Amino acid sequence: MDEKLRKTYLPMTETAFYILLSLVKPKHGYAIIENVAKMTNERIKLGPGTIYGSLSKMNKDNLIQIIQEESNRKIYQITEIGAEVLQLEKSRIEELYRNSREV
C-alpha cells in the first residue's frame, strides 16, 4: 500500500471508517448517510458537505469508485485498496479493544 495513503487514512476518522464500511455494498450518497445513522443509532449524522467531500477525496485516492450513474445519483463501491485500508483499521480497532479488556 502506498505510504501516503497509509499516513492519510490510518488511523481513520469515524466518518471515513463508516463510509468505507457502508460501501462494502454499492450505495449512493444519501443511502450512505442513512446507513451510517442506522449503524450508529443516530450518533453520527453526516451532512451533505461532509459526505460528498469525503466521497470525492476517497474516489480520488482510489479507495472507492463510481460504478454507476443514474439520474443525478452516483453509485459508489469500495475498491480493493479501500478494502485493504478498512481491514487495517479494523485490525487496529480490534487491538485497541483487546488491550482495553486486559486492563
C-alpha positions as CSV (number, residue, x, y, z in Angstrom):
1,M,0.0,0.0,0.0
2,D,1.1,3.5,-0.8
3,E,2.8,5.1,2.2
4,K,0.9,8.4,1.5
5,L,-2.4,6.6,1.7
6,R,-1.4,4.9,4.9
7,K,-0.5,8.3,6.5
8,T,-3.6,9.9,5.3
9,Y,-6.1,7.3,6.3
10,L,-4.6,5.5,9.3
11,P,-5.7,5.9,12.0
12,M,-9.0,6.6,10.3
13,T,-11.7,9.1,11.3
14,E,-15.1,7.6,12.3
15,T,-16.6,9.3,9.3
16,A,-14.1,7.6,6.8
17,F,-14.5,4.3,8.6
18,Y,-18.3,4.2,8.4
19,I,-18.3,5.5,4.8
20,L,-15.9,2.7,3.7
21,L,-17.9,0.1,5.8
22,S,-21.1,1.3,4.1
23,L,-19.6,0.8,0.7
24,V,-18.9,-2.9,1.0
25,K,-22.2,-3.0,-0.9
26,P,-22.8,-0.3,-3.6
27,K,-24.7,2.8,-2.4
28,H,-25.4,6.4,-3.4
29,G,-24.6,9.3,-1.1
30,Y,-28.0,9.5,0.7
31,A,-28.1,5.8,1.3
32,I,-24.6,6.1,2.9
33,I,-25.9,8.9,5.2
34,E,-28.9,6.7,6.2
35,N,-26.7,3.6,6.7
36,V,-24.2,5.4,8.9
37,A,-27.0,6.9,11.0
38,K,-28.6,3.5,11.4
39,M,-25.3,1.7,12.3
40,T,-24.5,4.4,15.0
41,N,-28.0,4.7,16.4
42,E,-28.2,8.2,15.0
43,R,-25.0,9.2,16.9
44,I,-23.3,10.1,13.6
45,K,-25.4,12.2,11.2
46,L,-23.4,13.0,8.1
47,G,-24.3,16.2,6.3
48,P,-24.2,16.6,2.5
49,G,-21.0,18.6,2.6
50,T,-19.2,16.0,4.8
51,I,-20.3,13.0,2.8
52,Y,-19.7,14.4,-0.7
53,G,-16.4,15.9,0.3
54,S,-15.3,12.6,1.7
55,L,-16.6,10.6,-1.3
56,S,-14.7,12.9,-3.7
57,K,-11.4,12.6,-1.8
58,M,-11.8,8.8,-1.4
59,N,-12.6,8.4,-5.1
60,K,-9.5,10.5,-6.0
61,D,-7.4,8.3,-3.7
62,N,-8.9,5.1,-5.3
63,L,-10.4,3.8,-2.0
64,I,-13.8,3.9,-3.7
65,Q,-15.1,4.0,-7.2
66,I,-18.2,5.2,-9.0
67,I,-19.7,2.0,-10.5
68,Q,-22.9,3.6,-11.9
69,E,-24.5,6.9,-12.5
70,E,-28.3,7.2,-12.8
71,S,-30.4,10.4,-12.8
72,N,-28.1,12.6,-10.8
73,R,-27.1,9.8,-8.5
74,K,-23.6,8.3,-8.4
75,I,-23.4,4.7,-7.0
76,Y,-20.1,4.1,-5.2
77,Q,-18.4,0.9,-4.1
78,I,-15.2,0.2,-2.1
79,T,-12.1,-0.8,-4.2
80,E,-9.5,-3.4,-3.3
81,I,-7.3,-0.7,-1.9
82,G,-10.2,0.7,0.1
83,A,-10.9,-2.8,1.5
84,E,-7.2,-3.2,2.5
85,V,-7.3,0.2,4.3
86,L,-10.6,-0.8,6.0
87,Q,-9.1,-4.1,7.1
88,L,-6.0,-2.4,8.6
89,E,-8.3,-0.1,10.5
90,K,-10.5,-2.9,11.7
91,S,-7.4,-4.7,13.0
92,R,-6.2,-1.6,14.8
93,I,-9.6,-1.2,16.5
94,E,-9.6,-4.9,17.5
95,E,-6.2,-4.5,19.0
96,L,-7.4,-1.4,21.0
97,Y,-10.4,-3.4,22.2
98,R,-8.4,-6.5,23.2
99,N,-5.9,-4.3,25.1
100,S,-8.6,-2.4,26.8
101,R,-10.2,-5.7,28.0
102,E,-6.9,-6.9,29.5
103,V,-6.5,-3.9,31.9
